[in-house]
Amino acid sequence: MNRADQSLFPAPQVVRADRPDGTIILTNALPLPPAPETIPHRLLAWAQAQPNAPFLSEPTPEGRRTITYSQAWSQVVELGRRFLALGLGPDRPLMILAGNSINHALTVLAAMSIGAPAAVMSPAYASPAASPWTKLAQGLDHVGPGLILNQAPDAVGQIIAGLGVRAEIQPVEDLSWLDDVSPASRAQFDAALARVTDATVAKLLFTSGSTGSPKAVINTQGMMTSNMQALALVWPFLNARPPVLVDWLPWNHTFGGNCCFNLALYFGGQFHIDQGKPLPAQIGHTVQALRQIAPTLYFNVPAGWEALLPTLEGDIDFARQFFSRVDFLFNAGAALPASIRQRLSDAAMRAMGGVPPIIAGWGSTETAPFSTVVYFPTEHSTNLGAPLPGTEIKMVPFAERHELRVRGPNVMPGYWNQPQPTAEAFDEEGFFRIGDAGRLVDPQRPEAGILFDGRVAENFKLSSGTWVNVGALRLEIIAATKPLVSDVVIAGEGQDHIGLLVFPNEAACRQLLDPQVSDTSADQAVQHETVLAALERLIGDYNRRQTGSSTRVRAYRVQTDPPNARYDEITEKGYLNQRAVLSRRADEVALLFAVPAVQAAS
């Protein structure tokens, strides 16, 4: 099995400092050298060093379109010259509302090469389902773009006009309209590129806006390159073996756009665009891409792993192809349930006789993206890893736990044109308040990592004053109810018990039914008496192992209506927004605490 053995990772060295008030400061003992190049300069360096090496590919009706590093750089230069002629620059960003594609990548790199921030926004914000397009309007207001690129410019142009915004909008998948733009000179392009430094604003990426309006997060060149330099120290095999990625994660998120894309570019690797998603109708595209190309690194989110597992488990040839040269499997976006981790391990063992490292990391849009990563053996699916070199983690006592805060070259300088939210995001020492809680795996060995301990804003108190740790409890309940349950949302703030909104796994529910009823509608399948009886038994078994009100489930409601992305219940990366679900389904939540409680668990 051609993969990175754990021995290729350096031994973690974490320094712990304790303060009298119980605050803990963690740092990595490895010093972080300055990045030698910005992202566009890195592309230029690879174009000169390995001009004919493949860089990007994407599926086409005929197969796959591939461009090399030299071709990419040539096109970036030509695009950059025309963007200069259109007046884009540090104060006139380029906005992109589009899915992942080669043209998307080239336009972002071209904007960065002339010092124009690339504001990458979810295309879902401009879809008909997003009406009345509040988030799009807020994003446009924050950014004030000089040019907008989109797959359907006529439709989006009408939306923008209806919002009262005046902005030029052009197609991104067909860039022939730029042929009519007289380009700036090559000398002007080179001068603009020379002004791009670590402090230059490279991107504007948007927060989800689940608890307010989306904020445009400033991502500098230095934030992104410091992440890559730090990864080179803790994953040193990247320097010797350029990575090969097959990836679907959207570039308007930091995980896909900063981790995955930048990783391939920074280390001279290949990035193969996967146009699938972890949805029943689209996972086939992912399977097809992975049949054609075996990755050396594979990044995903829990929903993506769950969608891919049936093929890994049921098609041994596919599994052998997938695992044939993978160095590690990486999960982020949300904690990986232990049951999914075990199924991945079992699939690898059956296919290859060994299991690659299954690792994780932690960060946010404001940290571009990583603050910690795993680079050591761990059995904990919620281990966030150790601090990156150059990054400080501050653990502040909070409600019997520790709130995690971050300071380092990976942290944003602030939100674009939003001074008040910027000031509120940092504490008095300049640590970014990321909103997560954590605890050390072993207080005596900080190098063993930090365990995710829930979102600070998601956790709540029962009427007894007992805290409910939503993140950890969610994983425990999913593990206890596998495979019937895909996810749960936990309610109970101010109540005397907890309740669940249960999202069932439709495929698993159907497998439980007799053949004569397994082809019923989705609603009938998940609400069938056989399924409900099995779920009742699983939750009852779970409850018998609990001793306190903060973990014991007294009531639950099976949801026949899947989480809806239109209402922010589910993100583009496929994980649940607990707050949005509770808000939208307030009537269902109320039934959990009715007297007598409905669907009470034994």
Backbone torsions as a table, in degrees:
resi	resn	phi	psi	omega
1	MET	NA	113.4	-176.1
2	ASN	-83.5	92.2	-177.8
3	ARG	-148.4	168.3	178.4
4	ALA	-77.5	117.3	175.3
5	ASP	-75.8	154.8	-179.6
6	GLN	-58.3	-23.6	179.7
7	SER	-67.0	-16.1	178.2
8	LEU	-77.7	-14.3	175.1
9	PHE	-83.8	141.0	175.5
10	PRO	-70.0	154.3	176.2
11	ALA	-64.8	127.1	-178.7
12	PRO	-67.4	138.8	178.2
13	GLN	-130.2	104.5	-176.8
14	VAL	-115.2	131.4	179.8
15	VAL	-99.2	128.3	179.8
16	ARG	-111.3	132.0	174.7
17	ALA	-125.0	130.1	-177.7
18	ASP	-108.3	139.3	177.6
19	ARG	-106.8	158.6	-177.9
20	PRO	-58.4	-28.5	-177.3
21	ASP	-84.4	5.8	179.9
22	GLY	93.8	-3.6	177.0
23	THR	-69.7	141.1	178.7
24	ILE	-118.4	134.9	174.9
25	ILE	-113.7	125.0	178.4
26	LEU	-114.9	134.9	175.3
27	THR	-137.2	157.1	176.1
28	ASN	-88.8	135.2	-178.4
29	ALA	-71.5	-17.5	179.4
30	LEU	-74.9	125.2	177.8
31	PRO	-72.8	144.5	-179.9
32	LEU	-97.2	113.2	176.1
33	PRO	-74.2	155.8	177.5
34	PRO	-65.6	147.1	178.2
35	ALA	-68.1	133.8	-177.8
36	PRO	-72.4	-24.1	-173.1
37	GLU	-146.9	153.5	170.0
38	THR	-78.0	175.2	-179.1
39	ILE	-60.8	-50.1	178.9
40	PRO	-64.6	-36.3	176.6
41	HIS	-65.5	-32.0	177.4
42	ARG	-66.1	-40.5	176.1
43	LEU	-60.9	-44.8	178.1
44	LEU	-59.9	-42.1	-179.0
45	ALA	-62.1	-42.1	179.3
46	TRP	-71.1	-34.3	177.5
47	ALA	-62.2	-31.5	177.9
48	GLN	-82.8	-36.9	-175.4
49	ALA	-80.5	-36.6	-177.8
50	GLN	-142.1	67.9	-171.3
51	PRO	-58.8	-33.0	-175.2
52	ASN	-95.8	3.8	179.1
53	ALA	-72.8	136.6	178.3
54	PRO	-66.5	140.3	-179.4
55	PHE	-116.0	-59.7	-176.0
56	LEU	-124.1	144.3	170.4
57	SER	-142.1	156.1	177.9
58	GLU	-147.5	152.8	-179.8
59	PRO	-71.1	145.0	174.1
60	THR	-134.6	167.4	177.1
61	PRO	-58.5	-25.8	-178.7
62	GLU	-91.6	-10.1	-176.4
63	GLY	149.3	-110.3	175.7
64	ARG	-139.3	140.0	172.5
65	ARG	-93.0	131.2	-178.7
66	THR	-128.2	139.3	172.3
67	ILE	-125.6	148.0	-179.9
68	THR	-88.6	174.0	178.4
69	TYR	-63.7	-40.9	-179.4
70	SER	-69.0	-38.5	176.9
71	GLN	-64.0	-41.0	179.1
72	ALA	-61.7	-45.8	-178.1
73	TRP	-64.7	-41.6	179.2
74	SER	-59.9	-42.7	-179.8
75	GLN	-70.9	-34.6	176.4
76	VAL	-62.7	-42.6	178.7
77	VAL	-60.8	-47.6	-178.3
78	GLU	-64.7	-41.6	177.2
79	LEU	-64.8	-42.6	-179.4
80	GLY	-61.4	-39.5	179.4
81	ARG	-63.4	-38.3	179.3
82	ARG	-75.2	-35.5	175.9
83	PHE	-63.7	-36.8	175.1
84	LEU	-62.0	-41.6	-179.1
85	ALA	-65.8	-27.2	178.7
86	LEU	-84.3	0.5	175.2
87	GLY	88.7	10.7	176.9
88	LEU	-71.9	146.9	-179.4
89	GLY	-177.9	-165.6	-175.1
90	PRO	-55.2	-31.2	-178.4
91	ASP	-104.6	0.1	178.1
92	ARG	-129.9	86.8	-175.2
93	PRO	-69.4	160.4	167.7
94	LEU	-94.2	131.0	175.5
95	MET	-109.1	136.3	179.2
96	ILE	-124.1	123.9	174.8
97	LEU	-118.2	81.1	-172.1
98	ALA	-158.1	157.3	174.0
99	GLY	-75.2	176.3	-179.1
100	ASN	-68.0	134.4	176.1
101	SER	-164.6	167.7	177.0
102	ILE	-63.0	-43.9	179.6
103	ASN	-62.5	-38.4	175.9
104	HIS	-58.3	-49.0	-178.8
105	ALA	-60.5	-44.9	-177.0
106	LEU	-65.4	-38.7	-179.5
107	THR	-69.4	-37.4	175.6
108	VAL	-63.2	-46.9	-179.4
109	LEU	-64.3	-35.7	178.5
110	ALA	-66.6	-43.5	178.0
111	ALA	-61.1	-46.1	-179.8
112	MET	-62.1	-33.0	-177.0
113	SER	-68.9	-21.1	178.1
114	ILE	-108.3	9.7	176.9
115	GLY	80.9	14.9	177.4
116	ALA	-93.1	123.4	178.6
117	PRO	-60.3	137.7	174.9
118	ALA	-98.1	108.7	179.5
119	ALA	-89.9	104.5	-174.9
120	VAL	-101.4	110.7	-175.0
121	MET	-116.2	149.0	-179.6
122	SER	-59.1	128.7	176.5
123	PRO	-63.9	-19.6	177.9
124	ALA	-62.5	-26.7	179.5
125	TYR	-65.6	-19.7	-179.0
126	ALA	-110.9	15.6	-179.8
127	SER	-86.7	159.3	177.7
128	PRO	-56.7	-32.6	-178.1
129	ALA	-68.5	-17.0	-177.7
130	ALA	-86.9	1.0	178.9
131	SER	-52.7	132.6	15.6
132	PRO	-93.1	25.3	171.6
133	TRP	60.8	41.1	-177.8
134	THR	-64.1	-44.4	-177.9
135	LYS	-66.8	-37.3	176.4
136	LEU	-61.4	-45.5	179.8
137	ALA	-61.3	-41.9	179.3
138	GLN	-65.3	-40.7	178.4
139	GLY	-64.3	-42.5	177.7
140	LEU	-63.1	-39.6	-179.9
141	ASP	-65.2	-41.0	-179.7
142	HIS	-67.0	-40.7	-168.8
143	VAL	-89.9	-45.1	-173.8
144	GLY	61.4	59.3	-173.8
145	PRO	-68.7	150.5	174.7
146	GLY	-85.8	-19.7	-179.2
147	LEU	-157.7	140.7	178.0
148	ILE	-120.4	132.2	175.9
149	LEU	-113.5	137.8	-176.0
150	ASN	-154.6	161.2	178.3
151	GLN	-74.2	-29.7	-177.7
152	ALA	-126.7	73.8	-171.5
153	PRO	-64.2	-31.4	-178.9
154	ASP	-65.8	-46.8	-179.4
155	ALA	-65.4	-44.7	-179.3
156	VAL	-68.7	-33.7	176.9
157	GLY	-60.7	-38.6	177.2
158	GLN	-65.9	-39.4	178.3
159	ILE	-62.7	-46.8	-177.8
160	ILE	-64.2	-40.0	177.6
161	ALA	-62.9	-39.0	178.4
162	GLY	-65.4	-26.1	177.8
163	LEU	-82.6	-4.7	179.9
164	GLY	80.2	22.8	-179.1
165	VAL	-106.9	134.6	177.0
166	ARG	-105.6	115.8	178.6
167	ALA	-156.9	143.6	176.7
168	GLU	-74.7	134.6	179.8
169	ILE	-131.1	134.9	-175.9
170	GLN	-137.8	160.8	178.0
171	PRO	-72.3	147.0	177.7
172	VAL	-98.6	-28.7	-177.6
173	GLU	-80.1	-17.9	174.6
174	ASP	-128.5	103.4	-175.0
175	LEU	-94.8	16.0	-177.3
176	SER	-64.6	-21.3	178.3
177	TRP	-61.3	-23.5	178.9
178	LEU	-71.9	-15.0	178.9
179	ASP	-62.3	-25.7	-179.4
180	ASP	-85.5	-1.5	179.6
181	VAL	-95.1	121.4	177.9
182	SER	-71.7	117.6	-171.5
183	PRO	-73.0	153.2	168.3
184	ALA	-65.7	163.4	-177.8
185	SER	-71.1	160.8	176.3
186	ARG	-63.9	-33.2	178.1
187	ALA	-64.3	-38.3	177.5
188	GLN	-66.7	-40.1	176.5
189	PHE	-62.0	-48.1	-178.2
190	ASP	-61.2	-36.7	178.6
191	ALA	-66.9	-40.4	177.9
192	ALA	-65.5	-41.6	178.3
193	LEU	-62.6	-38.4	-179.2
194	ALA	-65.1	-24.7	179.7
195	ARG	-83.1	-8.2	179.7
196	VAL	-77.6	119.3	-178.3
197	THR	-128.8	-177.6	178.0
198	ASP	-57.3	-32.0	-176.4
199	ALA	-83.1	-8.8	-177.6
200	THR	-66.7	137.0	175.9
201	VAL	-71.9	118.8	-177.2
202	ALA	-93.7	-46.7	-175.8
203	LYS	-138.6	159.1	164.7
204	LEU	-121.5	113.4	177.6
205	LEU	-112.4	149.3	-169.5
206	PHE	-106.4	137.8	171.0
207	THR	-67.9	164.9	-173.4
208	SER	-67.6	-27.0	-177.3
209	GLY	74.9	17.1	-177.1
210	SER	-68.5	-24.2	179.2
211	THR	-117.3	21.2	-179.4
212	GLY	162.1	-165.0	-179.8
213	SER	-74.7	149.0	177.3
214	PRO	-60.8	138.9	177.4
215	LYS	-107.4	138.5	178.5
216	ALA	-84.2	111.3	-176.0
217	VAL	-88.0	123.2	176.1
218	ILE	-71.7	122.7	172.1
219	ASN	-114.1	112.8	178.8
220	THR	-86.2	164.8	174.2
221	GLN	-58.5	-40.8	-178.3
222	GLY	-65.8	-34.5	176.3
223	MET	-59.4	-46.6	-176.1
224	MET	-71.7	-44.1	-177.3
225	THR	-72.7	-30.0	176.5
226	SER	-65.6	-35.9	174.3
227	ASN	-59.7	-46.1	-178.3
228	MET	-67.5	-39.5	177.5
229	GLN	-63.3	-39.6	178.7
230	ALA	-66.9	-40.9	178.3
231	LEU	-64.5	-33.7	177.6
232	ALA	-61.7	-28.1	179.7
233	LEU	-80.7	-38.7	-175.5
234	VAL	-94.0	-21.5	172.2
235	TRP	-120.3	67.0	-170.4
236	PRO	-64.7	-19.4	179.5
237	PHE	-64.3	-16.7	177.1
238	LEU	-61.4	-31.6	-179.5
239	ASN	-71.4	-28.2	-176.5
240	ALA	-95.7	-24.3	-175.1
241	ARG	-132.9	96.7	-178.7
242	PRO	-54.3	133.6	-174.5
243	PRO	-74.1	151.9	173.0
244	VAL	-119.6	117.8	-177.3
245	LEU	-115.5	139.1	168.2
246	VAL	-119.2	111.7	-162.4
247	ASP	-143.3	139.3	178.1
248	TRP	-111.7	-13.1	-170.3
249	LEU	-57.8	129.9	-171.5
250	PRO	-65.8	140.6	-177.0
251	TRP	-77.4	-9.7	174.1
252	ASN	-80.3	-1.1	171.4
253	HIS	-108.7	151.5	-176.9
254	THR	-65.9	-32.4	-179.5
255	PHE	-61.4	-52.7	-179.5
256	GLY	-74.3	-44.0	-172.5
257	GLY	-79.0	-32.2	-177.7
258	ASN	-105.0	-41.7	178.4
259	CYS	-74.1	-64.9	-168.9
260	CYS	-68.9	-51.9	-177.4
261	PHE	-64.5	-48.5	-178.2
262	ASN	-63.9	-33.4	-180.0
263	LEU	-61.8	-46.4	178.8
264	ALA	-62.3	-46.7	-177.5
265	LEU	-66.6	-47.6	-172.0
266	TYR	-62.6	-34.9	-176.5
267	PHE	-103.6	17.7	173.8
268	GLY	67.8	32.0	-176.7
269	GLY	-97.8	-163.5	-178.7
270	GLN	-116.0	138.7	176.7
271	PHE	-122.2	111.4	179.8
272	HIS	-102.9	115.6	-175.9
273	ILE	-73.8	126.1	176.0
274	ASP	-103.7	121.9	-177.6
275	GLN	-91.9	14.2	175.5
276	GLY	-86.7	176.5	175.0
277	LYS	-148.7	160.5	-179.6
278	PRO	-77.7	58.9	178.2
279	LEU	-129.9	149.0	-176.3
280	PRO	-51.8	-39.7	-176.2
281	ALA	-79.2	-12.4	-173.8
282	GLN	-123.0	-10.0	-178.8
283	ILE	-64.5	-23.6	177.9
284	GLY	-60.6	-33.8	176.9
285	HIS	-63.5	-39.8	178.0
286	THR	-64.6	-45.0	179.3
287	VAL	-60.3	-43.3	179.9
288	GLN	-62.4	-43.0	179.0
289	ALA	-62.6	-40.9	-178.8
290	LEU	-73.4	-23.5	172.8
291	ARG	-68.0	-31.5	-177.3
292	GLN	-84.2	-33.8	-171.7
293	ILE	-134.4	124.5	176.0
294	ALA	-90.2	120.5	-178.5
295	PRO	-77.3	157.6	170.4
296	THR	-97.2	-23.3	172.3
297	LEU	-132.0	141.3	177.9
298	TYR	-133.9	122.2	-177.8
299	PHE	-109.1	139.6	178.6
300	ASN	-159.8	175.4	175.6
301	VAL	-114.9	164.3	-176.5
302	PRO	-52.1	-43.1	179.7
303	ALA	-63.3	-34.7	178.0
304	GLY	-68.1	-43.0	177.0
305	TRP	-62.3	-43.9	-178.8
306	GLU	-62.9	-38.4	179.6
307	ALA	-70.0	-31.8	-177.3
308	LEU	-82.2	-25.9	-173.0
309	LEU	-58.5	-41.6	179.9
310	PRO	-55.9	-37.1	178.1
311	THR	-74.0	-39.5	176.2
312	LEU	-61.8	-35.3	-178.3
313	GLU	-82.9	-28.9	-173.3
314	GLY	-102.1	-10.1	-176.6
315	ASP	-130.5	96.9	-173.5
316	ILE	-65.0	-33.9	178.7
317	ASP	-66.0	-41.4	177.2
318	PHE	-62.6	-44.4	-178.7
319	ALA	-61.8	-41.9	179.2
320	ARG	-64.6	-38.6	175.6
321	GLN	-63.5	-47.0	-176.3
322	PHE	-61.9	-45.4	-175.2
323	PHE	-87.3	-1.3	-167.8
324	SER	-59.9	-34.7	-178.5
325	ARG	-139.9	21.6	-176.0
326	VAL	-75.4	130.5	179.6
327	ASP	-80.5	-41.5	173.8
328	PHE	-156.8	161.6	171.2
329	LEU	-107.1	134.1	-173.0
330	PHE	-124.4	132.2	176.1
331	ASN	-117.7	139.3	174.7
332	ALA	-155.4	-176.8	-179.5
333	GLY	90.7	-40.1	176.2
334	ALA	-163.0	160.4	-178.8
335	ALA	-63.6	139.1	-179.7
336	LEU	-84.1	117.5	176.9
337	PRO	-56.2	142.1	-177.8
338	ALA	-58.6	-33.1	-179.0
339	SER	-65.1	-38.8	178.5
340	ILE	-69.7	-40.4	177.4
341	ARG	-59.0	-42.9	-179.5
342	GLN	-66.3	-40.2	178.8
343	ARG	-64.6	-38.7	176.1
344	LEU	-61.9	-44.3	179.1
345	SER	-61.6	-44.2	-179.6
346	ASP	-63.7	-40.3	179.7
347	ALA	-64.6	-41.3	178.2
348	ALA	-65.4	-41.5	-179.3
349	MET	-63.9	-42.6	179.2
350	ARG	-65.2	-38.8	-174.9
351	ALA	-79.2	-39.7	-169.1
352	MET	-124.9	-10.7	-177.3
353	GLY	78.3	13.4	178.6
354	GLY	-160.9	163.5	-176.8
355	VAL	-121.6	122.2	176.1
356	PRO	-68.9	159.9	175.4
357	PRO	-56.9	134.5	174.2
358	ILE	-110.0	108.3	-169.1
359	ILE	-126.0	179.2	-175.3
360	ALA	-151.7	176.9	174.7
361	GLY	-153.9	178.6	-175.0
362	TRP	-149.1	140.9	177.7
363	GLY	172.8	-154.8	-177.5
364	SER	-161.7	177.2	175.7
365	THR	-55.8	-32.6	-177.5
366	GLU	-78.5	-4.1	-179.7
367	THR	-123.5	9.5	162.4
368	ALA	55.2	41.7	-8.3
369	PRO	-109.4	-19.8	-165.0
370	PHE	-89.6	144.1	166.4
371	SER	-116.4	-33.2	175.1
372	THR	-135.7	154.7	170.9
373	VAL	-145.0	158.3	174.2
374	VAL	-90.1	130.3	172.3
375	TYR	-144.1	43.3	-178.6
376	PHE	-158.4	159.9	179.5
377	PRO	-64.0	139.0	175.9
378	THR	-153.5	143.6	176.5
379	GLU	-98.3	-3.4	-175.9
380	HIS	-91.3	119.6	178.8
381	SER	-70.8	-14.6	179.7
382	THR	-104.4	15.8	178.8
383	ASN	-74.9	121.4	-179.2
384	LEU	-84.6	-13.6	179.3
385	GLY	99.1	-161.8	-178.8
386	ALA	-111.9	160.3	179.9
387	PRO	-58.2	142.3	171.8
388	LEU	-64.9	150.0	171.0
389	PRO	-53.2	132.3	-179.2
390	GLY	90.0	-8.4	-176.6
391	THR	-109.6	136.5	175.9
392	GLU	-105.4	136.0	174.8
393	ILE	-111.4	124.2	178.8
394	LYS	-106.7	124.3	-179.6
395	MET	-110.0	107.2	-172.6
396	VAL	-103.0	126.1	179.2
397	PRO	-55.6	133.2	-176.8
398	PHE	-158.5	114.7	173.4
399	ALA	48.4	53.5	177.4
400	GLU	68.5	12.2	177.4
401	ARG	-136.4	-165.9	176.9
402	HIS	-127.3	125.6	172.2
403	GLU	-79.8	137.4	-178.3
404	LEU	-96.1	133.0	175.8
405	ARG	-132.1	157.7	-169.7
406	VAL	-133.5	140.4	172.7
407	ARG	-141.6	136.3	179.1
408	GLY	163.3	-179.1	-178.9
409	PRO	-68.6	-12.8	178.7
410	ASN	-84.3	-7.5	-172.8
411	VAL	-92.4	139.8	-177.7
412	MET	-60.6	152.5	169.5
413	PRO	-77.7	-18.4	178.5
414	GLY	157.6	-173.0	177.1
415	TYR	-95.6	141.4	-175.2
416	TRP	-64.2	120.0	176.9
417	ASN	57.8	29.4	179.7
418	GLN	-137.1	78.6	-174.8
419	PRO	-65.7	-36.1	-177.1
420	GLN	-68.2	-51.2	174.8
421	PRO	-59.1	-32.0	177.5
422	THR	-63.2	-47.8	-179.4
423	ALA	-61.7	-37.6	-177.9
424	GLU	-74.1	-16.6	-175.3
425	ALA	-80.0	-14.5	-174.4
426	PHE	-118.9	148.9	175.2
427	ASP	-87.1	-174.6	-173.6
428	GLU	-67.1	-16.9	179.0
429	GLU	-102.3	6.2	179.1
430	GLY	84.7	14.2	175.6
431	PHE	-83.9	134.9	178.2
432	PHE	-76.1	130.7	178.4
433	ARG	-85.6	97.5	-172.0
434	ILE	-80.5	-21.4	175.5
435	GLY	95.2	4.7	179.1
436	ASP	-107.8	158.1	174.4
437	ALA	-113.7	155.3	-180.0
438	GLY	-155.3	165.3	175.6
439	ARG	-144.4	152.1	-178.8
440	LEU	-72.5	138.3	173.9
441	VAL	-57.9	-45.1	179.2
442	ASP	-140.2	109.3	-177.8
443	PRO	-56.8	-25.2	179.6
444	GLN	-85.1	-13.8	-178.0
445	ARG	-133.5	80.5	-177.6
446	PRO	-61.5	-20.8	178.6
447	GLU	-69.6	-10.0	176.4
448	ALA	-76.5	-9.9	172.7
449	GLY	107.3	176.5	-178.9
450	ILE	-115.4	130.1	176.3
451	LEU	-90.5	134.0	175.3
452	PHE	-64.0	131.2	-175.7
453	ASP	-124.4	29.4	174.4
454	GLY	96.7	164.9	173.4
455	ARG	-82.0	134.5	179.5
456	VAL	-57.9	-40.3	-176.6
457	ALA	-78.8	-18.8	-178.4
458	GLU	-85.3	-33.1	-177.6
459	ASN	-68.6	151.4	-176.6
460	PHE	-148.3	170.3	177.6
461	LYS	-107.3	141.9	169.1
462	LEU	-76.9	172.0	-179.9
463	SER	-62.0	-21.0	178.2
464	SER	-77.5	-8.3	-175.6
465	GLY	91.2	-0.5	-179.6
466	THR	-79.8	132.4	178.6
467	TRP	-77.2	141.4	172.9
468	VAL	-108.4	119.6	179.6
469	ASN	-88.8	95.0	-169.8
470	VAL	-62.6	-45.0	-176.0
471	GLY	-60.0	-51.0	-178.5
472	ALA	-67.2	-40.7	-178.2
473	LEU	-65.2	-40.8	178.6
474	ARG	-56.8	-46.2	-179.2
475	LEU	-64.8	-39.8	179.9
476	GLU	-63.5	-41.4	-177.7
477	ILE	-71.2	-40.0	176.9
478	ILE	-60.7	-43.3	179.1
479	ALA	-63.4	-37.6	-176.9
480	ALA	-74.4	-21.4	-175.4
481	THR	-112.0	11.2	178.7
482	LYS	-63.6	149.0	-5.9
483	PRO	-94.3	9.8	-172.6
484	LEU	-69.4	-24.9	-173.2
485	VAL	-114.1	128.8	175.2
486	SER	-85.2	-40.2	-178.6
487	ASP	-162.5	162.9	177.0
488	VAL	-137.7	152.6	170.7
489	VAL	-117.6	133.0	-171.7
490	ILE	-103.5	131.1	-179.9
491	ALA	-124.7	164.3	176.0
492	GLY	144.8	7.2	-178.1
493	GLU	-58.8	124.4	179.6
494	GLY	78.2	-0.5	178.4
495	GLN	-95.9	175.3	180.0
496	ASP	-95.5	1.8	177.5
497	HIS	-154.6	169.0	177.6
498	ILE	-100.2	153.0	175.9
499	GLY	-134.6	161.7	-175.8
500	LEU	-124.8	140.2	160.2
501	LEU	-99.4	117.4	-171.3
502	VAL	-103.1	126.1	174.3
503	PHE	-104.2	107.7	-173.5
504	PRO	-77.2	159.0	173.3
505	ASN	-88.7	104.0	-172.3
506	GLU	-59.0	-43.3	-178.1
507	ALA	-61.9	-42.8	179.5
508	ALA	-66.6	-36.3	177.9
509	CYS	-63.7	-42.6	179.9
510	ARG	-64.4	-38.1	179.8
511	GLN	-63.4	-26.2	-179.4
512	LEU	-76.3	-21.2	-173.8
513	LEU	-87.2	157.5	174.4
514	ASP	-65.0	150.9	-177.8
515	PRO	-53.7	-33.9	-176.2
516	GLN	-70.1	-16.7	179.0
517	VAL	-118.8	-1.5	-175.3
518	SER	-71.2	-16.2	-179.3
519	ASP	-98.1	21.0	175.9
520	THR	-71.0	173.6	178.2
521	SER	-64.4	164.3	-179.4
522	ALA	-59.6	-44.7	179.8
523	ASP	-59.9	-43.8	-178.7
524	GLN	-68.4	-35.4	-178.8
525	ALA	-66.1	-47.3	-175.2
526	VAL	-77.3	-16.4	178.9
527	GLN	-104.9	7.4	-179.2
528	HIS	-64.4	145.2	-175.4
529	GLU	-60.3	-32.0	177.9
530	THR	-65.2	-42.9	179.3
531	VAL	-66.7	-45.4	-178.3
532	LEU	-64.2	-36.5	178.0
533	ALA	-66.8	-40.3	178.4
534	ALA	-65.6	-40.6	178.6
535	LEU	-64.9	-40.7	177.9
536	GLU	-59.3	-41.3	178.7
537	ARG	-65.2	-43.6	-178.2
538	LEU	-63.4	-45.0	179.5
539	ILE	-69.0	-36.0	176.0
540	GLY	-62.3	-42.1	177.6
541	ASP	-62.8	-40.8	177.7
542	TYR	-61.6	-46.5	-177.2
543	ASN	-61.7	-34.8	-178.3
544	ARG	-67.2	-15.4	177.4
545	ARG	-93.9	-1.1	-176.8
546	GLN	-102.4	153.3	-178.8
547	THR	-123.4	-12.2	-174.5
548	GLY	-126.6	161.5	-178.4
549	SER	-68.8	-20.6	-176.8
550	SER	-80.5	-7.0	179.3
551	THR	-127.0	-19.3	-175.5
552	ARG	-83.3	131.7	-177.6
553	VAL	-90.7	119.2	178.9
554	ARG	-96.0	-27.7	-179.4
555	ALA	-150.2	151.7	176.9
556	TYR	-150.1	158.7	178.7
557	ARG	-131.9	122.5	176.9
558	VAL	-77.3	128.7	-177.4
559	GLN	-97.1	117.4	176.4
560	THR	-85.3	-17.9	177.6
561	ASP	-92.6	110.4	-177.8
562	PRO	-61.1	159.5	175.9
563	PRO	-58.8	140.8	-171.7
564	ASN	-113.7	120.2	-178.5
565	ALA	-64.8	-27.6	-178.9
566	ARG	-60.0	-32.7	-178.4
567	TYR	-102.3	19.8	177.4
568	ASP	65.6	16.6	179.2
569	GLU	-71.9	-26.5	179.0
570	ILE	-137.9	138.3	-176.8
571	THR	-87.3	171.8	177.0
572	GLU	-62.9	-22.5	178.4
573	LYS	-89.9	2.0	169.1
574	GLY	87.7	15.5	176.7
575	TYR	-112.7	156.2	-173.0
576	LEU	-77.2	140.3	171.4
577	ASN	-95.5	100.2	-173.2
578	GLN	-56.7	-45.8	-176.5
579	ARG	-63.9	-42.4	-178.6
580	ALA	-66.1	-39.3	178.8
581	VAL	-63.7	-46.6	-179.6
582	LEU	-62.0	-37.4	-178.9
583	SER	-69.8	-48.1	-176.5
584	ARG	-69.0	-31.6	-175.9
585	ARG	-107.5	42.4	-177.3
586	ALA	-59.8	-33.6	178.9
587	ASP	-66.6	-40.2	177.4
588	GLU	-65.2	-39.6	178.5
589	VAL	-62.7	-41.8	-179.4
590	ALA	-59.9	-36.5	179.8
591	LEU	-66.7	-26.2	178.0
592	LEU	-64.0	-26.4	-174.8
593	PHE	-115.8	17.5	173.6
594	ALA	-72.9	160.4	178.7
595	VAL	-118.2	117.7	0.4
596	PRO	-76.6	154.0	-179.7
597	ALA	-63.7	143.0	-179.5
598	VAL	-90.0	149.5	-179.7
599	GLN	47.7	46.2	-179.2
600	ALA	-64.4	137.5	179.0
601	ALA	-87.1	138.0	-178.3
602	SER	-74.7	NA	NA
